[in-house]
Amino acid sequence: MPFSRTRLLVSLVLSIAFSLPTQARIIRIEITSVQSPTFEGKAFGRVGAYEKLRGKAYGELDPTSPPNALITDIALAPRNGKGMVAYVMDIYILKPIDLSKGNHKLFLEINNRGGKLVGGFNKSSGGNDPTTAAQAGEGFLMNKGYTLALNGWDCSAPPANNNLTISVPVAQNADGSSITGPSYEYISFDNATSLSYSLAYPAATLDQSKATLTVRDRLGDAPSVIPANGWEYTNDKTIRLLPAGTSFRQSAIYEFHYTAKNPVVAGIGFAATRDFVSFLRYATTDDFGNRNPLANDIQYTFSYSVSQPARYVNDFQTLGFNADEQNRRVLDGIENWLGGASGIALNYRFAQPSRTERNRQNHLYPEGVFPFAYPVLTDPLTGRTAGRLARCTASNTCPKVFEINSSNEYWVKAASLLHTDSQGQDLPDPDNVRFYLVAGAQHGTGNATSKGICQQFQNPTNAEPTLRALFMALDAWVTKGVAPPASQVPRQSTKTAALAVPQPGSQTGAVPQAALGWPTLPGVTYTGLVTTRYLLDFGPSFDQGLLTTFPTSVAGRPSYVNFVSKVDKDGNEVAGIRLPPVAVPIATTTGWALRRSEYGENDGCEGSGQYIPFNMTKAERLLANDPRLSVQERYQTHEDYVEAVRKSVQKLVEQRFLLAEDAEAYVKAAQESKM
């Protein structure tokens, strides 16, 4: 080819390349440490040994690109010489040393406040830097050949204890001056030793007349204003009570309204996960020639989230981040555990993503915001039309999703709104989403020998065996088209739903005892305390992620309709996946609990549930005036109890809610018990 034609062709190619829209992407990946093999060389079945990679990923975002323009304040973020907004995050990868022996599937754990919570699910001891063979445990995921990956996304995650963090820019006014605006802190310490409180954002002014601090002992009390001589700023990010040395009252609720400055562009955390997974799945090298450690390997991608990050994934879908900027699907399958019907307060100015509302904590933040459900619906309270599936449907990038919740999410996070409309009417399951309640479980696994700050012992129901079985079902749905188990949740149509009743002016509602079917138990207080989701007023710019005001109460605000599962005569839930602690009970287990006297008596005990054992004999229960049959009345012999457990787990295996090996563990535990 003549030189002139070659030069013309090169010029044409470069012209086309530079005329294409700039795409958000990971521009550089830096592996700072490699441990190969890790876990002391332990081999996992046919897959063999794994290696651990830790490092940084550097990303750039075009703030004018429509997918990125949804990020609040990205237009006000500093730009580099290419006009891009830059960020950097921690990354962590566990992969087979020989990728050809893996299953070519990515298991992305969305970290919780920087920490890794996959341990129990993975049949390992967990931790933020598992290294030894003992810490790898049985290695459920490694035995099956998954590559595990995590990335920083939460701008509020503390940089300690091997946490995964992300560094995002501070938004500024066009003239370079600091952005200021209202911010709010909900403060409560369950101790009597806390002397100061650190603010999420620095105060714009130390003028105390521009801030308000209130206190109340219980959620239902009227707040009292603490005068200026009762508190002070020690610096622009810390307040304390006066005189110096005064501790915050144990379990009292303090609320601090002030003007903050220097908001970070927190919503970049959504794009960071999108672009990290897209890089691992589709890229060969970064812009500097560094090889993608998973290049040409990943065929399917899954995410797993526990609690806070499950709410993050809900909004990740709603905002359309499951499509990368080349309109390719990012996540094929999503397993959310303990997310409720909430989003996360990440894509807002002065975001505080570490907050989450429960019966008594972190009220009046922008978390429980329409849309709650997946289908596109019109909200009668706002007139808005939206749904978690709207954007992915338009881009044809919707994943398969399992939304799995404990009873606690129904009681304290209004999880029923995931599968109903705003007025509590049942919705049909979307083609790509299923919903599951783990009956009678609290928010995580509790200690049945400890009451903590609650009135009853904690609920020890462990959902991890079901989470494993459902993940295998999700994998089969994504990779082989095998239909998943049917949803298992309370519904009005099956008459298993007990409606929550709002209490006018109160931040919580109640489920009447008769509607629930709750038995009156000796020594157990029942108030029916349940979360109510209100349409809160954050000002006229709220839809743009800008909060111009924070509400101080829910008085006069309309509410959404939610419900919980009804219970049987023992107080155990009738809907959902009934694991042996519910199906073959030796106690009443609940997803709700109340605080004891020194911690705000009868206010909600947050994520805790209750474990209320049955009496062993009929004589004992009659003496206690307990309406529930004793253990001996239910199971005549130890063998009867073991057989009942065996039948229960066999059914769960058939329904694909337990794997065979986990079913055997239940039977073995029953055999070794004293029942």
HUHUNOR-V834217 format. One line per field, one symbol per residue. ss: DSSP state (~ for helix, > for strand, _ for the rest). psi: psi as a letter, one per 40 degrees, with the letter a starting at -180 (. if undefined). burial: 1 if it has 9 or more other ideal C-beta (glycine too) atoms within 8 Angstrom, else 0. A space follows every 10 residues. Layout:
# HUHUNOR-V834217
ss: ???
psi: ???
burial: ???
This chain:
# HUHUNOR-V834217
ss: __~~~~~~~~ ~~~~~~~~~_ ____>>>>>> >>>>>>__~~ ~__>~~~>_> >>>>>>>>>> >____~~~~_ ___~~~>___ ____>>>>>> >>>>>>__~~ ~___>>>>>> _>__>_____ __________ __~~~~___~ ~~~___>>>> >_________ _____>>__> >>_____>_> >>>>>>>___ _____>>>__ __>____~~~ _>>>>>____ ___>>__~~~ >>>>>__>>> >____>____ __>>>>>>>> >__>___~~~ ~~~~~~~~~~ ~~__>_____ >________> >>>>>>_~~~ ~~~~~~~~__ __>_____>_ __>>>>>___ __________ __________ __________ ______>>__ ____>>___~ ~~~~~____> >>>>>>~~~~ ~~__~~~~_> _____>____ __>>>>>>__ __________ ___>__>___ ___~~~~~~~ ~~~~~~~~~~ _______>__ ______>>>_ >>_____>>> __~~~~____ ________>> >__>______ _~~~______ ________>_ __>>>_>___ __>___>__~ ~~~___>>>> ___>>_~~~_ ___>_____> >>>____~~~ ~~~~______ ~~~~___~~~ ~~~~~~~~~~ ~~~~_____~ ~~~~~~~~~~ ~~___
psi: hidddddddd dddddddeei hhihihdhhh hdihhhiiff ehigaedaii ihhiaihhii hheehdddee hhedeeiiia eeeihiiiii ihhhihdgdd eaefhhhhhh ihfeiheedd defieaiegh diddddadfd dddeeihhii iidheehhgi ffihiihiih iiideeihhi iiihhhhhhf ifeheihhid iihdiehdee ihhiiidide ihihhhidee iihdaeehii iiihehihhh eihihhhihi ighigdeddd dddddddddd ddidiaeeeh hhefhfdhdi hiihihbddd ddddddddee eehaeefihd hdihhhhfea eiaigdfihf igeeihhade ififigdghh ididihihhe deeihiided ddddeffhih hhhhiidddd deefddedfi aeeehiiihi dehihhhhhe iagahiheeh ebeidiiihe hheddddddd ddddddddde ehhiiiigii iddefehhii hihheieiai hiddddehih hhehhheehi ihhihiheie edeeehheih ieiehehiii hiiihiiaee eiidiahgid dddgieihhi eiiiiidefg heiifbeiai hgiiididdd dddefhehii ddddhdiddd dddddddddd ddddefeiid dddddddddd deie.
burial: 0000010010 0000000000 0101111111 1000001110 0101001111 1111111111 1110101111 1111011001 0001111111 1111111010 1101111111 1111111111 1101010001 1000111011 1110111111 1111111100 0011110111 1100000010 1111111110 0001101011 1111000100 1011111110 0010010000 1010000111 1100001101 1111111111 1111111111 1111111111 1010110001 0111101101 1111111111 1111111111 1111100111 1111111111 1111111111 1111111111 1101111101 1111011010 1000011111 1110101111 1111111111 1111111111 0101001010 0011111111 1111110100 1011111111 1011111111 1111111100 0001100111 1100011111 0010011111 1110111110 1001000111 1111110110 1100111101 1001001011 1111111001 1111111111 1101101111 1111110011 1111110111 1101101101 1000010101 1101100001 1101110111 0110011110 0111111001 00000
